[in-house]
Amino acid sequence: MEHKVWYDDELKVVRLDMVGIFSTEDARFMGKKFIELLEGKPYRQVVIDLKAFKNMENRETRSVSSEVLNQAGITHVAAIGANATARMIAKILLKLGTMKSDLELFGTFESGVKWIEKNR
């Protein structure tokens, strides 16, 4: 797994850099990691860098990704640098109504962080 996940103390968000293919196993791991990183934290928000993202493994991966965001209680997701595939996946998740988080797509990191901070 090339993806990187950590808690950014300065921004008070979980950061996730998605690299390459995102698998169902990756999604399950991220869900556990989100819960661990956000324990006792004031906000349940995530900033995802999608500039190096290629695709999700399959339909199950999309479903599990939505479930883990819900289980972790994530309220806001700012997706940065999404390619056409990532935008399509985000739109599918939103249309299905399976994801309870607010998700917005941004061209720059700064604009995504600004939106996250505005939603506190």
Secondary structure in CASP SS format (residue, H / E / C, confidence):
PFRMAT SS
TARGET T0000
AUTHOR 0000-0000-0000
METHOD secondary structure of the structure
MODEL  1
M C 1.00
E C 1.00
H C 1.00
K E 1.00
V E 1.00
W E 1.00
Y E 1.00
D E 1.00
D C 1.00
E C 1.00
L C 1.00
K C 1.00
V E 1.00
V E 1.00
R E 1.00
L E 1.00
D E 1.00
M E 1.00
V E 1.00
G E 1.00
I E 1.00
F E 1.00
S C 1.00
T H 1.00
E H 1.00
D H 1.00
A H 1.00
R H 1.00
F H 1.00
M H 1.00
G H 1.00
K H 1.00
K H 1.00
F H 1.00
I H 1.00
E H 1.00
L H 1.00
L H 1.00
E C 1.00
G C 1.00
K C 1.00
P C 1.00
Y C 1.00
R C 1.00
Q E 1.00
V E 1.00
V E 1.00
I E 1.00
D E 1.00
L E 1.00
K E 1.00
A E 1.00
F E 1.00
K E 1.00
N E 1.00
M E 1.00
E C 1.00
N C 1.00
R H 1.00
E H 1.00
T H 1.00
R H 1.00
S H 1.00
V H 1.00
S H 1.00
S H 1.00
E H 1.00
V H 1.00
L H 1.00
N H 1.00
Q H 1.00
A C 1.00
G C 1.00
I C 1.00
T C 1.00
H E 1.00
V E 1.00
A E 1.00
A E 1.00
I E 1.00
G C 1.00
A C 1.00
N C 1.00
A H 1.00
T H 1.00
A H 1.00
R H 1.00
M H 1.00
I H 1.00
A H 1.00
K H 1.00
I H 1.00
L H 1.00
L H 1.00
K H 1.00
L H 1.00
G C 1.00
T C 1.00
M C 1.00
K C 1.00
S C 1.00
D E 1.00
L E 1.00
E E 1.00
L E 1.00
F E 1.00
G C 1.00
T C 1.00
F H 1.00
E H 1.00
S H 1.00
G H 1.00
V H 1.00
K H 1.00
W H 1.00
I H 1.00
E H 1.00
K H 1.00
N C 1.00
R C 1.00
END
